[in-house]
Amino acid sequence: MGHIEKLEKYLTDKDKGYLLNEISDNKIIMLSGTWGSGKTYFWKNTITKILNDDKKKIPNHYISLYGKTSIQEIKNEIFIKIFESVDSSIVEEKSKKLAQGTLDLVSSFTKSINIFGLSVDLSKLTDKSFENLDSILKDKKFKKTEEYLNSGAIICFDDFERKSKDIDLNDLFGFITQLTLNFKCKVVIILNSDVFIGEDKKVFTNVKEKSISKYLSFAPTSKELFNMIFDEYKETSLKEHKDILKRTVEEVDILNARIFIQVFDNILEWIESDKYVDEKTLRLLILVNINFILNHYVYWSISEKYDRNEAKRTGEAIASSISEINNTYPIKPQKYGADLEYKISYGIKDKKVIPKDIYIYINNSVYDENIIENLKYAIDKQEKQNTTKSGQADKSKWMLEYVDNNIFLIQSFHFMNCFKISSYCSDDYSETSVENFNHVNNFIEIGIM
């Protein structure tokens, strides 16, 4: 049983699941994992679906802290979402939603509320303040909202790293703790603990020790994450190409849900547009897409006719070394007829190049996501040794500065070499191969076929 499956079972397995049991009432549960590991996806597409199942119907709400600028704004959203779930007919008109916004989560939380830019003192509210307020109170919806929270409802907070700096982390955790102290509800917080630095890190460490009742690590393998996300595509035409997708993604060893989703969506669009769907093309699409997401560059290729007799007559030869062609990487030409050949070159689009001195260090055969750290270490060590032996000037300073200023370019070259991107435009040494290669890269870069 994999990590994701174990976690799902622990949280939601029949009546024994932690979230389904009263033992988790008044508790704060932390689901922590690395950036992009699929925590939010797991919660929304696996756990929430189980909680909302007709046989369980566990009340739950998801609150994103993205863009929130105050604790009050968070309270307002919680109240509105719960109030709407108590009776969705209340929210047919904007005026009714505005009336809802004048109510606080519970009266003990605060004496005033701010919503839609309007500050309202609850102590001064009368039936005439909002037309619908009287009917809301008569229908006891406010009371039902409070009862809803006390029914073991689950509130999930996400996107801690995207909250406004105006929200003090200590105040935020204080509010979350207050929720579990005042109501019989459960709170799940999804975050990457590594996002906190400085004073926030101290606050987080203190809160984790004193307030978190259950700490859960979300650490799926690349294979598990792939399967979890691909499950949403299993009824699409993508299912016929699952093997090539899986093999390529595992080879790159990507553990990022957002990258998986973007790659799957682009491949699906490509397939449904009736483009070339052979394995070679799909693999190129996957690799180029991953590189573009990570490093913001795409590749290019050029095919030029080459007359052997003319070259002999003028003394010209096809370039064969990196230094001669400034990192545009010539590929051995294929002969056409007696005298004509095609010379195919490829590289980073817009002819981005890397100095030969540095390129030598990144010409590795195995892909390593830590290429920059490894490269800087190798340059610093080797160049100092070279200087000692030869007595020449130390080149490490300008080389290290270049690396710091061209991180994505270097990573893209490294990616290109390790996954042999050149093979996709040169297998048959033809103009058609080059055209297809550029078509794939163009699609990934601009998003349009």
N, C-alpha and C positions, 0 to 999 in steps of 0.2 A: 504494500500500500504506500503510495507516494505521499509527499508532504501535504499537498493541497487536499488530497482525499482524507487524510488523517485529520486535518484542521476542520474541514467541512463536517466530518462525523462528530468530532468533539463538540462543535458549536451547535449542531442542529439534529443530531441523531435521535429521532423519535422523542420520547419524553425525557430521555437521559441527557440530551444535548444541553450544554452549559447555558446557552441563551434561552432555552425553553424551561429551565428549572428555576424555582424560586430562590435557589442559592445565589443567583446572580443579581437579584433585586438589590437596589441601593448600592450597586457596585460600578466601578469604572474599569473597563477592559481596554487595554492598549494593544492594537494590532500594528506592529512595527516591522518595517522592511526597507530595503534599499530603494533608491529613486527608480521609478519605472518598473519595479518588480511585479506589478499587477495587483497591488493591495486593493485599490479602489475598484478595479474590474472584478476581482474576486467577491468583494462585498456586494456590488450592485447586480452582478450577473449570476452569482451562485447563492450566496446567503440570503439576499433579499427575496429572490424567487422562492426559496424554501419557506421563508417566514410568511410570505403572502399566499402560500398554497391554501386552497380552500379547507383542507383538513386541519391546518394549524392556525392561520389568520392571526399571527402575532403582530400587534400594532408596532410599527416602526417608521422612523423618519430619518432621512439623510440631509444633513446640513453642511453645505460647503462654506468654509470661512473665506473663500476667495473674494477679495475686494471689500470685505466687511471692515468698517472703520470704527465700530464701537460695540461694546457689550450689549447696549440697548438694541442695536440693529439685529444682533443675533437672537435676542429674546423675542423681538417682534416676529422674526421669521419662524421661530419654533411655534409661537402661539398661532400664527396664521395657518401653518401647515396642519397642526393638530385640530384647530377649530374647523378647518375645511373638511377634514376627514370625519369629524363628528357629524357634520351635515353639509354635504357639498352643495345643496340647493341654496345655501346662504350666500354664495359668492357669484351670483349670476350677473351682478352689475358692479361697476367700479365703485359706486357710492357705497355699496354694501361692504366691499372689501375695505374701503377707507374706514367704515365704522368698526370693522373688526380690528383694524390697526390701532384704534384708540384704547383697546383693552390691553392690559399687560398679561404676561404669561400667567402670573397669579398676583393677587393684590399685595402679597407679602414681599414681592421682588422689588417693587418700585412704586413711587407715587406719581410718576409721569412717564410719558412714552413719546418717542419721536419716530415718525414713519412718513415716508413720502415727503420728507423735508418739513413736516408740520409738527411742532412741539405742542403736546397737549397735557394739561395738568388734570389727572384723573379725579382729584379731589373736587375740582370745580365743574366736572361734567354733569349736565342735566339731560333730561329726556329730549330737550329741544336742541342740544348740541349736535346730535346726529339723528336723523329721522328713524334709522333702523335700530338704534341702541335699545330702545324700550322693548321691541319685539324679541331682540336677542336675549335680553335678561329674562323676559317672561317665559321664553322657551327653554330656559335653564341651560342654554348651550354653554355658557361660561362655566357653569357647575360641571357639566359633562366633560368639558375640556380638562378640568382638574382631575376628575375621576379617571379620565383616559390616561393621564400621566401615572396615576396610582394603580393602573391595571397591569403593571409589568411592562409598559411600553419601552421600546428600545430607541434611543436617539443616537445617531452616529454623526460624529464631527470629523470632517476631513479638510485637507488643504491648509494645515497649520502654517506651512512655510509661505503661503500666499496671502495671509492676513495682512491687514494694514499695520504699519509700524505704530499707528496711533493706539492700537490695542495692546495694553500691557499684558505680557504673558502670565504674570502672577495673578492679575485680575481675571483673566480668561479661565485659568485653571480653578480659581476660586469660585467662579460662577458655575463651572461644570461640577465641582464638588458639591456646591449648594443644591444643585438639581437632585443629586443622589441622596442628600441628607433630608431634603424636604418632601421628596416623593418616592413612591415605590417603583422607580423606573431604573433602567439599566442604561449606561452610557458607554458607547464604544468610540474610542478616538483612533483614527488612522493617521499615522505619521512616520516619518523617517527621523529618528532621534538625532541623526548626524547633522540635521539642518540648524540645530541650535548652537550658537557660539556666544562667548563672552558672558554677560550677565544672564541672558536667556538660558544658557546651558546650566548655570547654577540653579536657576528657578526650576528648570525641568528635572534636574537630578533630585532636588528636594521634593518635588511633587511626586515623582515616580516612586520615591521611597515611602512617602506618607499617605498618598491618596490612591495609587493604582492597586487594585485588588487582584487583577489577573493580567500578566504580561504574556502576549503571544507573538512569536516571531514568524513572519511570513517570508519564507526562504525557499521558493520552489526551484527546481532545476530548470534549465532551458527547455528540456523536453516536456516537463510538466506544464510550464507556462504556455508553450506552443499548443499543446493539446487542449488546455482550458480555453484559449482564445479561438482556436480553430473550430471548436464545437459550435460556435455561432455561425460558421460558414459551411457546416456540413451538408446543408440542403441546397447549396449553390453549385455552380459549375466548377468551383474551385476544388471540390472534393476529388475530382479525377486527377488532380495534380498535387495531391497532398504529399506524396513521397518526395518529389523533387524539392518542394518547399521545405519539408522537414529536414532533409539531408543538408541542404544549403545553409539553413538557419543554424543548425547544430554545428556545422563546420566553422561558421563565423563565431559561434558560441555567444550569441546575443541573449541577454536577459533583460528585455525591455518591452513591456506590453504595448507601449505606444508605437514602437517600431514595428512590431508584429502586425498591428492593426493597419498601419499605413501601407506596409508591404502587401498584405492580403488584399486591401481595397484596390491598390493599383494593379495587382496581378489580375484580380477579378475584372476590373474595367478593361484591361488589355485583352483578356480572353473573350469577353462578351462583345468586343469590337471586331472580332474575327481577324485579328492580327495573327502573325506567326506564333503558334503555340507549341512548337517543338521544345524538347527539354533544354536544349542549348540556349535558346532565346529566353525561356523563363528563368533559367539560372542567371543569365546575364542581367535580366530585369531585377531580380532579387538583390544581386550583389551591388549593382549601380545604385539602387534605391537605398540600401543600407549605408553605403558610402556617402551618398548625398545627405542623408539625415544626420550622420555623425560628423561629416567633414565639410559639407556645403560645396563640394565640387563634383563635376561630372567629367567624363572623358570625351575624347574626340579621335577621329582617325581620318587619314588622307591617303588616297590611292593615286599615284602618278605613273603615267606610262614612261617606260624607260627603254630607250633604244640602245642595245648593246654595242652595235657597230659605231654609232655616233659617240658613245662614251669612250670607246677604244681610240677613235680618231682624235678626240679632244683631250684624252688622258684623264677623263673624269671617271670616278668609281662610286658605286653606291656606298654611302656612309655605313660604317660597321662598328663604330664605337660611340659610347654615350657622349663623350666630350666633343666629338666632331659635330654632332647634331643637337647639342644643347638639351639633352634629356627628352628628345621627342621619340626616341626608341625606334629605330628602323627595324623592319622585319625582313628576313631573308626573302628576296624576290622569287616569284615563280615564273618560269619561262613560258612564253606564249609564242608558238611558232618558232621560227629560226632566230629571229632577232629581237622581238618585242617582249618585255617583261613589265610587271607592275611593281613599283616600289611602294610599300605600305608603311606608313609611320603612324604612331599613336602617342597619346599623352594626356595631360590635363588640359581641359578646354581653355581657350584663350592663350595657349602656349605658355602656361605657367611652368617655370623651370626651377630646378634646385642646383646650386653650385656643385660641381663634381666632387669637391673635397668632402661635402656633407653627404652627398648621395651614396658614396662608398659605404658609409656607416649604416644606411637604412636598407641596403640591398639584402635583406634577410629572407630566408626561405619559409619561415614559420610566422604566422600572424600573431602579433602581440599587442594587446590594447594599451600596454604600458610603454609603447615605442618611444615616446618623448622622454620619459625618465631614463630609460635604458640608453637612449641616444646621447643624452647630455652627460651621463656618467662615462660612456665609452669615449666621447670626444675629449672630455677633461683629462681622463687618464692617459689615453693614447697620445694626444698632442703634446702633453708635457714630456712623455717619454721620447717622442720624436725630437723635440726641441733639445733635450739633454744629449741625445746621441749625435745630432747633426749640427748643433750650434746655431740653427736657424731661428728666426723669430717665432714666438709662440702664437699659433693661429687660433687657439682655443677660445679667446675672448670674443672675436667677431663671429666665430662659428656658433657659440652658445647664444649670442644675441640674435643671430639669424634664426635659430631654432625657436626661441621665445617669441619672435615676431611672425613666425610662419608655421604655427602648430598644425593647423588644419591642412595646409598644403602638404606638409611632410607626412601627416597621417594618411592622406589620400594617396600619395605616391607609394607609401608602404603597403596600403591596402591593394593597390593596383598590382604591385609586384607579387605579393603573397598569393593572391587569388588568380594570377595569370590572366588578367583582363585582356591582354594582347591576343590571346588565342581566339577570342570571340570575333575579332575582325580580320583574322589572318589564316584560319584553317584551310581555306581554299584559295587564298591569295587573289581574291576577285573584287571587282568593284561592287558587286551585289553584297558581299560580306561586309564591306565598309559601310555601305548605305544602311543596312540593317542595324549595324552597330551604332551608328550615329542617330538613327531613328529612336532606338531604345533610350539612349542618353538624353535626347531632346525631350522625349515624353516625361522622363523623370524630372528634368530641370524645369520645364514650364507647365507640366501637369495636363497638357492637351495633346491629343493624338495628332 
